[in-house]
Amino acid sequence: MSQTDRTYWNWIEPPHLSVSWHPETFHPDYLELERDIETAGESLQRLGDLVQVVRPPTSKRGRGRWFAGLKSITEQASSSGGRDPLAMQLPGEAILVSRVWQDSPSIQYWNERIYRGGGSASSHLWALIRRDSGPIAWLCSELQSRLGLLQIRRASVGGTTPVLPLDSLLEVRVRQLSLDEQEQQSDLVFETTKREVETRRLRDVRKPFLLTAETFDGKLSQFETYLQREGLFSRSDGFFVEAATANRDADMFVVRPLRTEDAVGDQVTTLTGLVPQDEPEVNAAWRKWYWDTSASELARVFDSLPGEHELPPHLLSRMISKSPRFGDALVEVKFPIASFSAFRDAIVLDEEDESVVTELTAISLVEAWAAFLERGDHKRRMGKLGELYGADPDEHVSALAQYVEFALDLLDWLGIVYRPALGLKVLKQDEVAGVYILFGDNQLCSTEDPGAVLEQLGTTLAEILVPSSQLLEDVSRRESSRRLSTIMHEVGRPAGRAKVALDGVVAFLAEHPETAAQLVPNEREARNCALLAEVPLSSYTLSARVEMAQRAVDEIGRIVEQTRRLRRVQADELPRSVVDLETLLQDRIAQAKEGLPGLRVALELAAGIRVSANLETVTFAIDEVLNNSCRELQARHVASPTIWVRSRVHGDRGWFEVSDNGLAAEVDLPKNVFDEWVTTYAAESQGSGLALAIVRETFRRHGGVCTLEENRDDTGHRLPGVTFAASLPLAEADQEKIEDTELV
């Protein structure tokens, strides 16, 4: 084989031509792939021997909360699933492989335990399930490997658009792994996918959300619907706890599950055969926290292995819906619920052998549990349970520890019972009206700390239940901007048509000067209007009035564009890059000088300040600040117009200031100058009134701040002009340098 530029020359053996005639099939990568498969031999197996393609029922509208498309799995509300007439209902677990693609084939892992609420998939996906009861998630990483992707790509060679036939997919070779290796790899894929989905949910839930229902009860229902709609918690994972009496020393609380649209009652479907242990100290700690209205105690994580806070057993026992199963039977005896500390103290950690960890933990847990049973009068209740494992009913309950199967069954159930729980307070008129208890994942089965996940989530959810004034302002502003954007969109279309029509009239008048010079609406009224307005009579000629209409339409266009820009800045994410602040400021200042002859510029720019910013939006913001200064200097007819620009580093931020000498010392700067329409230029039809609002939102979205203040001397006396200051986060590399310097 030889290569000239990008052309590959291969000698093709005759047998290969019987397999495929397409030249791309003989690309060096595919020939190497063929050799690798041959060399691997029996260490590879056919995908079709492991999986089959499921053909679930189709739905014209798609089913479930999630929709699997060609590139990703998204929520139905934000996807095109409802527009796929052949969208198929997904099984509980599957590997999804794209049948067609543009750049690269897509392989996705689907599991209803991760994507709560079920889902449907595009008809352009193959859905694979195991032929037997073995794990399947590991096949996702196999197909995503170089070996898997090359085989899938090769199978699609020959068409204008890559298409993957089912027969070719099932012929793909994957590694032969032992059952233990399959389970380990599947666990890794499951946890990785789960972590990605949880990260996305946390990012989505950070969007400002305001409870807008008119009544207090309506706001609770709205919040509970939000938790379930966002896939954060299901009805069986969330409860509302409310004090049944105003006596703060009483352990009397009402518990109900989260409300849903089709289940609004307060009945809790939980186990009845549970006996909670009385824990006076735990109960007292709970009551103290429950009634505390301080801002620092609005959220707390309970029953977390690394934590110290416990839910009282008398509450926990009323929030358990999963029955304990021992052997092949469900427990019918009265089952005791100990304190979380008994569970936590029994956990044995051994990083060297995970199988020993489970066994030792389970046995240790049984022994600790047995000690609890001895303190109470529960020994007789366990005789029937012990018989399931061959134990003597009269044998000491601690002897159950020798029955490993029992110990493991107990561990599985108690791992669900003692999940970490997020407590969120609800305030009404500055008093506690109740607490949400929201359960996380089993902390014995997760590779991450579910309690830490709940703690992060709690900060955001607490702001929804007890929003800060800044959040209320932010949400209100966004909603106002959204409505304004909708209105401007509707205004923009007729304004565009009017502009086209006026351009045609202007062109006509240019060819007919006599018509253009006629006074409108007639000579007498034109003279009266010009006299009252103290303007030349020529202002009322047909051509002058048409030009005025053109300027008005252009102004509408500018407002529409500014509104769209404001909405774009308020988008969820702005793509960022590393920007040299000194270079950016120099470029924008050079452009500003061209628009104002005679402008003096004084620069004090620090070199090497690199910030993390969206270049387009920040450039616009700086231009608006400089344009405002130039416009003010020109409008005030300043004798020596000057702009000072300074930059510096403070903490982990890059700062810059723009000062001018435009605004007269006796003229006050408008209050709330960054709010929409707060500008004298908008009132004079010389601006949109949105520019500074866009500037403020730009720096806010970058995690920075901006200010605009009147110039003053050291004694506080006013000086001509104003100073704009703003900050942007430093690029990561520069932040590391600062940290290293501080350490030195």
N, C-alpha and C positions, 0 to 999 in steps of 0.2 A: 504493500500500500504506500502511496506517496501523496503528498499534499502540495498543491500550488495555489497560493493565496487562500481562498476559501473553498476551492474545488478539491474533492477527495477522489482519488483514483484507486479502485479496488478490483482485484481479480475475483470474479464471482464464480463459485463452483456450480456446475449444472444442477445438483440437487436443490440448491437454494432457490433456483428460479421456479421450481414447482411449488414453493411455499408462497412467494410473493414476487411480483414483477416490478413493484414501485421502487424507484431508486432510493427514496428516503429510508426504506427498510434496511438498506445496507450501509447506513451511517455508521462510522466507527464505534459510536457509543452502543448501538444496537448489536453490532458484531461482538463487541466485548461482553455485552450482556449475555449473549448466547453462549459464549465460552464459560462465563461464570456459572450459568445454570447447569451446563454440562459437567463442569468440575464439581459442583456441589452435589450432584447426583441425588441419592436417596435422602440427603439431609433436608431437601425441599419437598413440599407436598402441594398438591393441587388445591386451589381455593375452593373449587366446587365440591370437593370431598368434605369440606368443613361447613359450608354455608349453603343456603338456598335463597332465592329471591322471593320475598314476600309480596304478594299481590293483595294488599288490604282493600277494603271497600273505598270507593271514591266518593267525594262530596263536592257539589258545585260550589259551595262556599268555603270548604275547608273546615276542619274540626279542631277544637282545642285552642289553647292560648298561643302556641308557638307555631311558626311556619318555617320549614327547612327549604331554603332556596339553593341556588347553584353555588353561592359563595359563603353563606352563613345561615345560622338559625336565629331568627328574630321573632319579636312578638307580632301577632297577627295585626295589631292596630297600626304598626309601622312597616308592614311588609305588603307584598303584592299577592299573598296567598289567596285572598278572596277572589282574585281575578284569574286564577288558574282553574279552568273548568274541570280538570282531571286531578285536582289536588287529592292525594290519598291520605287516609288516616294512618298514623304511624303506630307500630306496636310498642311494647314497653321498652325494648332495647334493640338497637340496630346499628349497622354501619351503612352510611349513605355515601354512594359514589356517583359522581356526575356522569350522565350519559353523553353530554355535550359540554364543550367549554371553549373559551377564547384563548387565554394565556396558559393556564395550567389546570389539570384535572383536580377536582375538589373531593376530598375524603373527610367525612365528618362523623363524629360519634354522637349517637342519640340515646338518651336514657331518661325515662320519665321521673326517675328519682332526682335528677338534676334539673330538668326542664319541667317544673311542676305545672300541672294543668293540661298535660297532653298536647298533641299537635298534629299537624298534617305536613305533607311534603310535596314539593313540585313534581309534576309528572316527568320531569327531565332528570330524575334521580333514580338509581337502583337502590332498593332497600334490602340489605342482607341480614339474615338471622341465622343462628346456629341450627344445624340439622339435629344435634343432640342437646343435652342440657349443660354443656360446657360453657366456659367464658368466651366472650366474643370481642370485648373491647381491645384486646391485644392486637387483633387483626387491623385495627385502625392505624396503629404505628407501623405495622408491617407494610401496609399499602402505601403509607406516606414515606417509606424509606426509599432510597435511591433505586433499589432493586424493584420495588413495587411500582413506583412511578414510571420507570423506564419501560416496564412491560405494558403498562396501561397506555402510555404514549405510542408505543410501537403498534399496539392493536388498533389504533385509530388512524394510522398512516393511510393516505390515499384519497381523502376527501378534502373539499375546500374548507369545511368546518369539521374539527375533530369530533368523531362520533364513536362511542364505545359500544360494540355489540355485546349482548349478554354472554354468548358462548365464549367470546374472547376474555371477558372478565373472569368467568369461572375457570378458565385455563391458566390464570396467573398463578405463579409459584410463590409460596411463602415458606418461611422456615418451619421445620418441625420442632416444636417445643414440648417439653414435658408439661403435665397438668399443673405442677407447682409453678413452673416458669410462666405458663399462660395466665395463671391467677395473679402472680406478682406483677406481670406487665399490664394486665387488665386493671388492677388496682391503681397503678400509676396513671394510666390513661383516664380512669374515672376521676381521680383526685385532681389531675391537671385540668380536665374539662370543667369540673365543678368549681375549681378556683377561678378560672377565667370567667365563668358565668356569674359567680358571686362578685367578682371585681366589677363586672359590667353593671350588675344590679346596684352595687354601692355607688358607682359613678352616676347612674341614672337617678338614684334616689336623692342625690345631692342637688338636683335641680330644685329651685325654689318652688315650694308647694304650699298653698295657703288654704286653710279650711274656711269655706265661704258660706256654709249653711247658716240659716237664720237662727235656729235654736241650738242650745247646748247639746241636746240629745242628737240633733241632726248632724252636728260636727263630729260627735263620736262615731256615728254610723258612717260618715264620709271618710274618717280616718281609717276605720276598720276595712272598708271597701278598698281603700288605697293600699293597705298592707297586703291584701289578698290579690288585688289586680296586678300589683307589681311583682307578685311571686315571692314576697319576702317571708310570709308566714301563712300557713293554712289554718282553717278553723280549729283543727285538733291541736295546733301548736300555739294558739294564742287565747288568752283569757283576760277578762276584766274583773278586778277585785275591788269591791266597794265596802266600806265600813257599814255595818248594820246598825251602829249606834254612835252617838257623839262621844261616848265614854272612851277616852284615849287609853284606858287601862284594860279594856275588854278585848278578848280574842274572838270577836264575833264579826265575821266578814261574809259577804255574799259573793259567790263566784259564778261567772257565766262565760261561755265561749264567745269568740268573735262573731259578730252578726254577719249574715250574708243576705242577699236580696231574696232568696227563697227560704231562709231560715232565720227569722228575726226573734224567735223566742229566747227565753233565758234558761231553758232546760239544758243541763250539762250531761252528755252521755258519757259518763265515766264509770269506773268499776265501783261496785258497792261493797265487795268483800275485803276492804282494806282497813287496817287498824293502825292509825298514826300514833307514833310515840310522843309522849308529852315532853316537850323541851322548853321549860320556863325561860331560860336565858335566851334561846333562839327566838322565842315568841316576843320577848321584851325588846330585843334588838330590832326585830321587824316592825313592831309598833312605833318605836322611836323614829325609824327611818320613814315609815309611812306618813306620819303626821308632820314631818319636817318640810317646810316650804322654801328653804333656802335654795338659791339658784344652783349651787354646787351639788345638790342632792336630788336633782330632777330625774336622774337615771342611775341605775346601779345593776351590776351583773351578779347574780346569785348562783350558787352551786357550781362554781368553776373550780377545777382541780388546783390551779395556781392561786385562786382567790381565798377569801376568808369569810365572805358573807353567805348565809344559808337561808333557804326558804323554810318556814315552819312546816313540819310534817303534816299538821292539820290542814294546811292549804295545799301542799303538794299532793296529798292523797286525793284531793278533789279535782285534780287536773290530769289524772292518769286514765287513758282510754284503752291502752293496749294490755290485754290479759296476759299473765305469765303462763308460759307453756313449758311443762317439764315432761320430757319424754314425748309421748304422743298424746298427752292429755292436758287439758286446760285445768288449772287449779280451781278447786271449788271450796277450799278451806279459807278461813279468815286469814288474810295475809298481812303480816306486820310491816309497817313502813318506818324504818329507823331514820335518824337524822343524817344529813349529808356528810357530816364529819365522820360517822362510822364507815360510810362508803369510801370516803377519801383516804382515811387512815389505812384501809385494807388494800389499797392499790400498791402492787409491787412492780417496780421498774427494773428491767434488766435488758440492756441494749444489746447484749451479746447473742441472745437466743430468743427470738420473738415467740416461738412456740412454748418455751418455758415460762415466758412472761405471762401469757394467757393462763396457763395452768396454775402457776404460783399465785397469780392475782385472784383467780377464781377460788382456789382453796383458802387463801388468806381471807377472802371476803366471806366465805362460809363460816370460818372460825370466828370472825368478828361478829357476824350476824348471829351465830349461835350464842355468843356471850350476851348479845342484846336480848335474845329470847329467854335466856336464863333470868335476866333481870325482871322480865315481865312474866305473865302467866300464859305463855304461848306454846309451851313445850308439848302439851297434849294435842294441840291443833296440827302438829307436824307429823303425827304418826302415819296418817294416810298418805301424805306426800312421800315419806321415806319408803313406804311399801312399793312405790313405783320403781324404785331403784334396788329393791331387794333388801332394804334395811329392816331390822327388827323394830316394830312399833314402840317397844319399850326401851330401845337403845337410846343412849344419850344423844341429844340432837347434834352435838359437835362431831359425832361419828359420821355424819353425812359428808364431812369434808373428804373422806376417803373415796367417795363416789365422784370421780372426776366429771362424769357426764352431768350429774346434778349440778356440780360447781360451775361448769361452763354454761348450762342453761340459766342458772341464776345470774351469772355475770351478764349474759346477753340481755336479759330483761331489765336488770337494774341499770345497765348502761343506757337504756332508753328512759327509765324513770328519773335518773339523776343527770339529766342533760343540763348544761348551763342555761340560765334563763335571764332575759333582760327585763328589768323592772322600769317602767316609764310612768311617771306621775302625770295626772291630769288635774289642772287647777281650775277652780271656778271662784271668781271674786277673791282671789289670793288665798283660797283655802283648798286643801286636797279633796278632790271629788272622787278619786279612785286611782287605781294603778293597773296598767297593762302588764301582764306577765307573758313574755314571748320566748318560747323555747328554741334553742339552737340545735346543732347536730350532736350526735353521740360522740362524746370526747374520748372514748376508748377506741373508736374506729377511724378517727380523722387524723390525717398527717399534720394538720394545722391546729391551732388552738381556737376552737369555736367560741370560747369566751372572749377572746381578743376581737374576733369578727363582730360579735354582738356589741362590744364596747364601742367600736368605730361607728356601727350603725346607730347606736343609742344617741350619739351626739347630734346626728342629723334628725332623727325622729323626735327628739326632745324639742328641737327648734320648730318643728311642725306643730307640736302640741302647745308649746309656749313660745311663740315666735318673738324674736327680738324686734325692736323698733326698726333696725336697719333692714331686717328681712322683710318686714311689712312694707317698708318704703320701696325696697328693691322689687318685690313682687308686684306692687301697685304700679310702679313705673313700667315694668315689663308688660303688664296687661294693657296699660294705656298705650304703650308703643305698639303692641300687637294690633290693637283696634285701629290706631292711627294708620298703621301700615296697610290694613285692609281697606280703609277709606281711601288712602292715597292710591292704592292699586286701582280702585274703581274710578277715581278722578283722572288718573294718568291716561287711560284709554281715550276718553273723549277729548282730553287736552291735546293728545297726539293728533287726533283727527282735525281739531281746530287749527293746530299749527300748520298742517299740510294745506288746509283751505286758505289760511292767511298768506302763506308763501305764494300760492297761486294768484291771490289778489294783488300782492306786491309786484309780482312779475307783470301782471296786466297793467297796473298803474305806471310802471316804468316805461311802457310802450305808449301810454296815453296820458301825457303830462297835463293836458287841459282838464281831463276828468280828475286827476290827482289833486289839482289845485282848487277844486270846488270846495266851498265851505259846507259843513254839515252840522246839524241837519238842514239848516238853511242860513242865509246870510244874517238875518236879524237875530236869531237865537245864538248864532256863533259869536256875534259881536257882544251880546249881553254876557255870555259865559266868559269870554276872554276878559271883559272889563271887570267882572266880579272876581275872577281868579287872578287878575293882575298878571296875565301872560300875553304874549304876542298873539295877534289874530291868526297867524300862520299855524298856531297849535291846534286849530280847529279845521284845518283842511282835511280832506279825505285821506290823503297819504299819511298825515301826522297821526290821525286817529287810528289808522290801521297799524302804524308802527307802535303806538301805545298798546294796542291789543296784542301785538306780537310780544312785546316785553312782558306783559302780564302772563301770557301763556308760557313764555320761557321761565318766568319765576315759578309758576306752578310745576313745571318740569324739574326745576332745581329742588323744590321742596319734596317732590316725589322721590327724587334720587337720594336726597339726604335722609329721608325716612327709611328707604331701603338700606342705606348704608348703616343706619343706626340699628336696624334689625339684624344685619349681618354681623355687626360687632357683638351683639347680644347672643350670638349663636353659642351652642354648648361648648365647642372647642375651636380654637384658632390654631392652625398649624404654625409652628414656630421654627426659627432658625437662629443661629448665632449672628448677631449684628454688631458691627463696630460703631459705637455711639459717636465717636469723634468724626468719623467719615460721613455718617448719616447727617449730622448737624451741619457740617461744612457744605454738603451738597444742597441741603434745603435752604441754607442762608444765601448761597450763591444765586439760587433761583429767585428768592425773595428780593434781592437787590436789583434784579433786572426789572422788577415791576415798580420800583420807586427810585427814580433818579435822585442823586444827592444823598441817599441814605448812608449814614456812617454805621459801621458794625465793629464792635469791640469783642474779641474772643478770648476766653480763658478756658480752653478745653484741655482736660486731662487726657493723655494718650493711653491707649491700651484698655479702655473700658469696653468690655464685650458683654452684651446683654442678650437674654433670651426673649425674642419678640417676633410677632408677626409683622414682617416688613411692610406689607401693604397698608395695614390699618394704622401702624405707628407713624409711617410717613405722612399719611393723610392728616393725622392729629397734629403733627409738628407743623405741617403746612398751614393748617387752620390757625394755629397760634400765631405764626409769623404773619399770615395775611391779616389777622385782626390788628396786630400791632401796626403794620404798614397802613391799613385803612384808617386807623385812628390818627396816626401821624399826619396823613394826608388831609383828613377831614378837619383837623385842628390847625392846619397850616403852621406846623411847628417850624421855627426858623432853622434849627439845626437838628433834624430828625436823627435819632440814634437808637440802636438796639444793642444791648449787651447780652451775650450768651456765655454761660458758664456750665461746666460739668465737673463731677467729682464722684467718688465712691464713698458710701457710708453704709457700714454693715454689709449685708448681702444684697445691696441695691446700688444701681447706678442712677445718679441724680443729674438733672440738668435744669437750668433756669433761663428764662427769656424775659428780659426787662426792656422797657421802652420809656420814652419821656413824652408820651402822647396825651393821656388824660390830664386835664388841668387839675391843679392841686385843690381848687375850690369845688370840683365836681366829684360827687361820691360815686363809687362803684356800685352798681345795682346789687341788691341782696339776692342770694340764691342764684348767682350769675350762671351756674352750670345747668340750671333747670331749662326745660324746653320753653321757648318763646321769650325768655328773659334777656332781651337785648334791644337797644334803641334802634339798631339797624333794621330789625324785622318790622318795627313800627313804621319806619321810614321807607319800607319796601326796598331795602337794600340788602337783605339777607333772609335766610330761611328761619332763623331763630333756633336751629337744631345743631349748629356746628359745635358749640361748646358742650352740649349734651353728648354728642358723639365722642368728643375728646375725653370727657370724664369717663364714659363707659369703656373706651379703649384701654385706658390705664387700669381701670378696675378689673377688666377681664384678664389683664396680664398679672394681677396680683399686686399692682402698685397703687399709688395715690397721685392726685394732682390738686393744686391750689392756685388761686388767682387773688392777689392782694394788692392794695394800694401801696405805692412807694412811700417810705418814711425814713427820716434820718435817725440817728442814734437816740435822739431825745423824744422821738415819737411824732415829730411834726411832719405834715404831709409834704411830699415832693411830687413834681409832675410825673405821670406815668404809672404803670402797674408792673407787677412781676408774676410771671407764671412759673410754677415749679412742678416737676413730675418725677416719678421714680419707676424703674423697671428692674426686674430680677436679673442678677448677674448670671451669665452662662455657668454651667456646672463646674467647668474647669477653673474658672476664676474664683468661684466660691471655695473650691478646695485649696487654692493658693492662700486665700484669706485665713482659712482654718489653720493651715500649716504655719502661717506667720504668727497667728495668735498663740499657737502651741510653743513656738520658739520664744 
